[in-house]
Amino acid sequence: MTFIVFRRLTTIAALVTFALPTCRLAAQSAQLSAKLPRETALEVTRLIDSARALSLPTDPLVGVALEGANRHASAERIVRAVRQYIGALHSARDVLGDGALDAEVVSGAGAVLAGVNTSVLRELRAARPKEPLTVPLVVLADLVARGVPLDTASRAVYVAARARARDADFTLLRRFIEQDISAGASPAAATSLRLRNVPGVTPEDLQTQLPVTVPRRPNP
Amino acid sequence: MTRVTKAWSFAVATLVVATAPSSGAQVTRPYFDVQPMGVAAPTTASASLGLGSGLFWQTSRSAAWLRGSAELFGSSLAARTFDGELRSALRQLGPLDLGVDSRAQLDVPREGGRYGLVASNLRLGTRSPNYGLRVGAGALAARVPGYAILAPSAQIGGWFRWLGVSASGDFAMSSRPGIGTIDTVVARIMPDTGILVHTDSGDQRVFNGPQTQWIPVKLRQSQRLVFNEARFALGARFYGVLVDGTGGLLFSENRGTRAHAMLTATRWITPRVAVTAGAGQRVIDPIGGLTQRSLVFGLRLAPQRVSSGVVDAPNAAASQLTVSRLGDHVRLSLRIPGARHVEIAGDFTEWNPVTLSQERGDTWAVSVPLAPGVYRLNVRVDDGAWMPPPGVSRTVDAYEGTVGVLVVS
């Protein structure tokens, strides 16, 4: 009797294990087919399959493709965007470690696509080894998108992470910088100014330099 | 000065071709909306045809439009008309906004001569979510055949949003003494149509047939040019139909007061196709006081739903996006004073626009099933440009645009 129950449970577990990804794969494929030309959908599906084989999160890739369709991007552009995103996800996963959360990998990929060097992600992981990096990385990408120079943004987030700033502190830092920029302050000056107000950041911290050199190339 | 009336024209906007960057409408990039159109004017004995086009350009801080049309009567060109406007926010000065408003209009009749107007004002306005006041000062340059003048101008106006209706109004004043003598002005001739011409001396003459008419008008040396104008604009949405109204009064010492108004309705039947219809009296020559009654029908094809932007008011400023969890759903809400239509699109909607429902006051909200994670999204207010929701992080995306990033925990 016990053996029968065990066998049935094993069968159900096996079905769930294999059926759920299959259903998800089918759903993603249907989403792409509904919005993209057939050839493009096939190519994007193939790329997503390759990402899945690398254990990368695939939902954001579907989102990138659908966003491209919504923006009326060309098929070539959509495929290129998905390919770039896979590269960024792969880089982020490599640097943040296999144990990184999917959300961390996704936000890390966003930072990489914004132009942040992967070595900065590595230093952030070292500075904040036990807490998720999702919010700091989202804030880093946000600052870069608002025109804060790459080295200034990277250093600010690194200093705040080393000072054990909480997610809420990062969110407030971003919001204050946004307000200052809207009021006419230069993005770099606003970042340097607001970093002083992050809880835990000391005057000595403000002198901290990133252990890595961030190339001073213009923001994308 | 002259005025021509009894000229009915039917403007038929036959095709609107909209162009945009290849990646589609972007948040931080301007988009263009080109509108070729046809004009047909049935008269007693013949019909007139015309072609025109319009260009609409908008960013988060500026909006501009430019229109041009050429009217054909039979095989000959009767008139070319161009007009446009540019409104731009320059910078914030404490609680005030500094901006510039420029407009231009040019009418070139076949018979010769040009009527033109260029006015530009530097404006200072209050900044508040539902209403605002503004004052401005600048210059006005006007041209009638044989004479051109430059005069200082001043402006006072305001705008408001209330219950989904937005409106603006301005009063502009310009005056200059001793403009000298204008030797000749020319009437706009409509072939095969009875035309009533008013001159400053009060004479009225009726012409028939395709002929060129030069009507000499003498102004005394000491006569002042006075050009005062009140302009109004109204925008509202009723049952999915976007209604735009423009109108005004032209004041002149010489010509008295003349009113004009135009009402246009736009209905988007798909996200990219809209039908438009309108009627009213439009100004062809503001200095000369030349107006023309017209009906407009059109079909509009655009990469996205855009509003006409006739109301001269700042973009609706939204509050911070509020995120709250309700079981396995997440409620996203925004307070946007005066908004008529708010949509959201993101990873969780498969990038299909989802309309937010209006709750009490000016709050718009939607509930979506969201697991913890990172999602990209944008919002759109009143068919404007897609942009990251206020208060949410943003990042560059793969299509050279900007997209909001929402972290759901």
Interface residues (C-beta under 8 A of the other chain):
Chain A: Q31 K35 D59 P60 V62 G63 V64 L66 E67 G68 A69 N70 R71 H72 A73 S74 R77 R80 A81 Q84 Y85 D102 A103 V106 S107 G110 L113 A114 T134 V135 V138 V139 A141 D142 V144 A145 R146 R174 R175 S182 A183 G184 P220
Chain B: A20 S22 S23 G24 A25 Q26 R91 Q92 P303 A345 G346 D347 E350 W351 N352 P372 G373 V374 Y375 R376 G391 S393 R394 T395 V396 D397 A398 Y399 G401 T402 V403 V405 V407
